[in-house]
Amino acid sequence: MSRKLLVGLGIVLLLVGGVWTAQGLGYLKGSFMTGQQLWTTIGLLCASAGVMMLIPWPKKR
């Protein structure tokens, strides 16, 4: 996969994960996800995956 694609996908996952986490914790209201522990967990997992995609890993030889 190209580096630009990984960075783009990582940013999207980080943003979506942040929104889902905020909804799960009850900071963003107006959704069926508000105050639900499941969406907090899913959001944290997505945000973590996004961060992992943004880290520049060394290339294999």
Sequence and secondary structure as in RCSB ss.txt:
>XXXX:A:sequence
MSRKLLVGLGIVLLLVGGVWTAQGLGYLKGSFMTGQQLWTTIGLLCASAGVMMLIPWPKKR
>XXXX:A:secstr
  HHHHHHHHHHHHHHHHHHHHHHHTSS SSTTTT HHHHHHHHHHHHHHHHHHS      
